[in-house]
Each structure stands twice: as C-alpha cells, then as structure tokens.
Amino acid sequence: MEDTAIIETTDLHKEYKRDEFKIIALQNANMQIKKGEFVALMGPSGSGKSTLLHLIAAIDRPTHGRVRVLGQDLQDLTDKQIAHWRNENVGFVFQSFNLIPVLTARENVELPLLLTHLSKRERIDHAENALRLVGLGDRLGHYPRQLSGGQEQRVAIARAIVTDPQLILADEPTGDLDAQSATDVLTILSKLNKEFNKTVVMVTHDPHAAKFANKIRYLEKGELLPEGTVPQ
C-alpha cells in the first residue's frame, strides 16, 4: 500500500433545499484514503454515507469544500470533463444493479467502452474478460432476467471494472442480496483490492460486509467521525 492519499476531502459540506427548509446532508468532512485501501463507510440511514460517496465520484457537487481524487480537484471540472474523468478513473457499483434488461450480460458490461477508442473486437474481449474475472464466463449471452440477483450484481461489478479504473466505489452493493450472494460479491471486491491493487470505498450498514474492508469510517447525522472513533 502506498502512502499517497488518492482521495482527499477538505471541509466538505453538502446541503439540499426543500421548499423553505435546508437539509444538511454532510458537514465539514475531512478524510484521506490511500492507494490500495479498502474503506467501508458505515452509519445509520441518512447519516451522509451515500452523499460522501457521490461527492467522491463527482456524481454530485459539494455546497462548499474541496474533493481531490487521483490528483484532480473535482470542483474545477465542467460537467463534460467530469463525465470523461469518471469514465476513465472510477467504477461505480449501485445497490440496484442498473442493468439494461434488453442487453445481454456482455453488452451491459461493454457499455462504458463505447466512450473509448477501442475497436468492436477489443470491446468484446475486454467485456468477456471482466465477466470471467467475476465468475460469469458462462453467462455472457444471458439477459438480466435470466440471472439471479447475485449474478446481476456481479455483471454490474464487471461493468464497473471493464475500463480498468483505479478506484471502485460501491453504494450498498449487497443491500438487495441474500447472505451467500452478498459474500460472493464482497469476496470479488476483496480480490480486486488485494490482487489488482484497486482502491475500494464501500457504503454499507452491514457489519458482515464491513469486515471485508481494512478500514472503517463512521458517519452520524451528516458528520464524519474522527478516524478510529466508533459510535456508542
């Protein structure tokens, strides 16, 4: 593991306005994550876990504060630059899989590669290799409806890693899965971290899932607790 921080947040703050109400989702979050770490973000619903993850992925923009990821200050980029940066550097895994039902597993995984300069043959090869890596080499032509929930999430992980990103961000990746499928998915994330040196940041409320990480950070009511602090 290297000492360089590849994710750094400084006084990160996010608030939303609903009618005349102001909702503070995250306040003054300061965090550093080093290359090769597997970090779990834990806390109750509404504590700011997903907000923090979305700010790191530049899916959302902070109200104020700074997010620096892989040497890039994200708030300095335009929306178009962010989309390009994210496609090159970040693999995002959602709780709800987000697969396109009319596309096969391979075609779903190939989607991020349509934004690259790879040939059709190269895109197919990359997609098939990613599916083999998650143990679905025999499901290339299957549609989402022909797969179990655990298999669908593994297709989603294959799609997240097909561009070979340095950073994998996962938002409750086991939230909709049974215990065995959840363990399978977490084992894959752990393998990507240990064998392929991918930096993984995972939002979870599940203590079993958090055990796969090598560091746990807790959030409470929009505040990121100091490192090493466990809520009472």
C-alpha positions as CSV (number, residue, x, y, z in Angstrom):
1,M,0.0,0.0,0.0
2,E,1.4,3.4,-0.9
3,D,1.4,6.4,1.4
4,T,-0.1,8.8,-1.1
5,A,-3.6,9.9,-0.5
6,I,-5.6,9.4,-3.7
7,I,-8.8,10.7,-2.2
8,E,-8.7,13.8,0.0
9,T,-11.7,15.8,1.1
10,T,-11.4,19.2,2.9
11,D,-14.2,20.7,4.9
12,L,-16.7,19.0,2.6
13,H,-20.3,20.3,3.0
14,K,-23.5,19.4,1.2
15,E,-26.9,20.8,1.8
16,Y,-30.2,20.5,-0.1
17,K,-33.1,22.9,-0.1
18,R,-36.6,21.6,0.1
19,D,-39.2,24.4,-0.1
20,E,-38.1,26.8,2.7
21,F,-36.2,24.0,4.5
22,K,-32.5,23.5,4.4
23,I,-31.3,19.9,4.9
24,I,-27.6,19.4,5.8
25,A,-26.6,16.0,4.3
26,L,-22.9,16.3,5.1
27,Q,-20.8,18.8,7.1
28,N,-17.1,19.6,7.3
29,A,-16.0,16.1,6.3
30,N,-12.2,15.7,6.2
31,M,-10.8,12.4,5.0
32,Q,-7.8,10.9,3.3
33,I,-7.8,7.5,1.6
34,K,-4.6,6.0,0.4
35,K,-4.0,3.9,-2.7
36,G,-4.8,0.3,-2.2
37,E,-7.0,0.7,0.8
38,F,-10.5,-0.9,1.1
39,V,-12.6,1.5,3.2
40,A,-16.1,0.9,4.5
41,L,-18.3,3.9,5.2
42,M,-20.8,3.0,7.9
43,G,-23.7,4.7,9.7
44,P,-27.4,4.7,10.0
45,S,-29.7,5.7,7.2
46,G,-29.5,9.5,6.5
47,S,-26.0,9.8,8.1
48,G,-24.4,11.1,4.9
49,K,-22.7,7.9,3.7
50,S,-24.0,7.9,0.1
51,T,-23.7,11.7,-0.1
52,L,-20.0,11.4,0.7
53,L,-19.6,8.6,-1.9
54,H,-21.4,10.6,-4.6
55,L,-19.2,13.6,-4.0
56,I,-16.1,11.5,-4.3
57,A,-17.4,10.1,-7.6
58,A,-18.4,13.6,-8.8
59,I,-22.0,12.3,-9.3
60,D,-22.9,15.3,-7.1
61,R,-21.1,18.6,-6.3
62,P,-20.4,20.0,-2.9
63,T,-22.1,23.1,-1.5
64,H,-18.6,24.1,-0.3
65,G,-15.3,22.4,0.5
66,R,-12.9,20.5,-1.8
67,V,-12.7,17.0,-3.2
68,R,-9.3,15.9,-4.7
69,V,-9.3,12.5,-6.3
70,L,-6.3,11.0,-8.1
71,G,-4.6,14.4,-8.1
72,Q,-7.7,16.1,-9.7
73,D,-9.7,18.9,-7.9
74,L,-13.2,17.8,-9.0
75,Q,-14.9,21.1,-8.3
76,D,-12.7,22.7,-11.0
77,L,-14.1,20.5,-13.8
78,T,-17.0,21.2,-16.1
79,D,-19.8,18.5,-16.3
80,K,-18.4,17.3,-19.6
81,Q,-14.9,17.0,-18.2
82,I,-16.3,15.2,-15.1
83,A,-18.1,12.6,-17.2
84,H,-14.8,11.9,-19.1
85,W,-12.8,11.8,-15.9
86,R,-15.2,9.5,-14.2
87,N,-15.4,7.0,-17.1
88,E,-11.6,6.8,-17.1
89,N,-10.9,6.6,-13.4
90,V,-13.9,5.4,-11.4
91,G,-16.0,2.2,-11.4
92,F,-19.3,2.7,-9.6
93,V,-21.4,-0.2,-8.2
94,F,-25.0,0.6,-7.2
95,Q,-27.3,-1.3,-4.9
96,S,-29.9,-1.8,-7.6
97,F,-27.6,-3.2,-10.3
98,N,-28.9,-0.7,-13.0
99,L,-28.6,-3.3,-15.8
100,I,-30.4,-2.7,-19.1
101,P,-32.9,-5.5,-19.5
102,V,-32.8,-5.7,-23.3
103,L,-29.0,-6.2,-23.4
104,T,-27.0,-9.4,-22.6
105,A,-24.6,-9.5,-19.8
106,R,-21.7,-8.9,-22.2
107,E,-23.5,-6.0,-23.9
108,N,-24.2,-4.4,-20.5
109,V,-20.5,-4.7,-19.5
110,E,-19.4,-3.3,-22.9
111,L,-21.4,-0.1,-22.4
112,P,-18.7,2.1,-20.7
113,L,-16.2,1.1,-23.5
114,L,-18.4,2.7,-26.2
115,L,-16.9,6.0,-25.0
116,T,-13.4,4.8,-25.7
117,H,-11.4,4.4,-29.0
118,L,-11.4,0.6,-28.7
119,S,-12.5,-1.5,-31.7
120,K,-15.6,-3.6,-31.5
121,R,-13.4,-6.8,-31.2
122,E,-11.4,-5.2,-28.4
123,R,-14.5,-4.1,-26.6
124,I,-15.9,-7.6,-26.7
125,D,-12.6,-9.1,-25.4
126,H,-12.5,-6.6,-22.5
127,A,-16.1,-7.3,-21.6
128,E,-15.7,-11.1,-21.7
129,N,-12.5,-10.9,-19.6
130,A,-14.3,-8.8,-17.0
131,L,-17.2,-11.2,-16.8
132,R,-14.7,-14.2,-16.4
133,L,-13.0,-12.3,-13.6
134,V,-16.3,-12.2,-11.6
135,G,-17.0,-15.8,-12.4
136,L,-19.6,-15.4,-15.1
137,G,-17.7,-16.6,-18.2
138,D,-20.6,-19.0,-18.9
139,R,-23.3,-16.3,-18.7
140,L,-22.0,-13.9,-21.5
141,G,-25.2,-14.2,-23.6
142,H,-27.7,-14.2,-20.7
143,Y,-30.2,-11.3,-20.2
144,P,-30.6,-9.8,-16.7
145,R,-34.0,-11.6,-16.3
146,Q,-32.2,-15.0,-16.7
147,L,-29.7,-14.2,-13.9
148,S,-30.1,-14.3,-10.1
149,G,-29.7,-11.1,-8.1
150,G,-26.2,-12.1,-7.1
151,Q,-25.2,-12.7,-10.7
152,E,-26.7,-9.4,-11.8
153,Q,-24.6,-7.6,-9.2
154,R,-21.5,-9.5,-10.5
155,V,-22.4,-8.3,-14.0
156,A,-22.6,-4.7,-12.5
157,I,-19.1,-5.2,-11.0
158,A,-17.8,-6.4,-14.3
159,R,-19.2,-3.3,-16.0
160,A,-17.6,-1.1,-13.2
161,I,-14.1,-2.6,-13.8
162,V,-14.1,-3.1,-17.6
163,T,-12.3,0.2,-18.2
164,D,-9.7,-0.8,-15.6
165,P,-10.3,2.1,-13.2
166,Q,-8.0,2.8,-10.2
167,L,-11.0,3.4,-7.9
168,I,-14.1,1.3,-7.2
169,L,-16.9,2.9,-5.4
170,A,-19.8,0.7,-4.2
171,D,-23.0,2.0,-2.6
172,E,-24.7,-0.7,-0.5
173,P,-23.6,-3.4,-3.1
174,T,-25.1,-6.2,-1.0
175,G,-28.2,-4.5,0.1
176,D,-30.6,-6.4,-2.1
177,L,-28.8,-9.8,-1.9
178,D,-29.1,-13.0,0.2
179,A,-26.3,-13.9,2.5
180,Q,-24.4,-16.2,0.1
181,S,-24.7,-13.9,-2.9
182,A,-23.5,-11.0,-0.6
183,T,-20.5,-13.0,0.4
184,D,-19.7,-13.8,-3.2
185,V,-19.9,-10.1,-4.2
186,L,-17.7,-9.0,-1.2
187,T,-15.2,-11.7,-2.0
188,I,-14.8,-10.3,-5.5
189,L,-14.4,-6.7,-4.2
190,S,-11.8,-8.0,-1.8
191,K,-10.0,-9.8,-4.6
192,L,-10.0,-6.7,-6.8
193,N,-8.4,-4.8,-3.8
194,K,-5.8,-7.4,-2.8
195,E,-4.8,-8.9,-6.2
196,F,-5.3,-6.0,-8.5
197,N,-4.5,-3.2,-6.1
198,K,-7.8,-1.4,-6.7
199,T,-8.7,1.2,-4.1
200,V,-12.3,0.4,-2.9
201,V,-14.7,2.6,-1.0
202,M,-17.9,0.9,0.0
203,V,-21.0,2.3,1.7
204,T,-22.7,-0.3,3.9
205,H,-24.9,-0.6,7.0
206,D,-24.0,-4.3,7.3
207,P,-21.2,-5.2,9.9
208,H,-20.6,-8.5,8.0
209,A,-19.8,-6.6,4.8
210,A,-17.6,-4.1,6.6
211,K,-15.4,-6.9,7.8
212,F,-14.1,-7.3,4.2
213,A,-12.6,-3.7,4.4
214,N,-9.3,-2.9,6.0
215,K,-10.6,0.4,7.4
216,I,-14.0,1.5,8.7
217,R,-15.1,5.2,8.9
218,Y,-18.4,6.0,10.7
219,L,-20.8,8.8,9.9
220,E,-23.5,10.2,12.2
221,K,-26.1,12.9,11.4
222,G,-24.0,14.2,8.5
223,E,-20.7,14.2,10.4
224,L,-17.7,12.0,9.6
225,L,-16.4,10.8,12.9
226,P,-12.7,11.1,13.5
227,E,-10.7,8.1,12.4
228,G,-10.7,5.3,15.0
229,T,-13.9,6.6,16.6
230,V,-16.8,4.0,16.9
231,P,-20.2,5.4,17.7
232,Q,-21.8,4.4,21.0
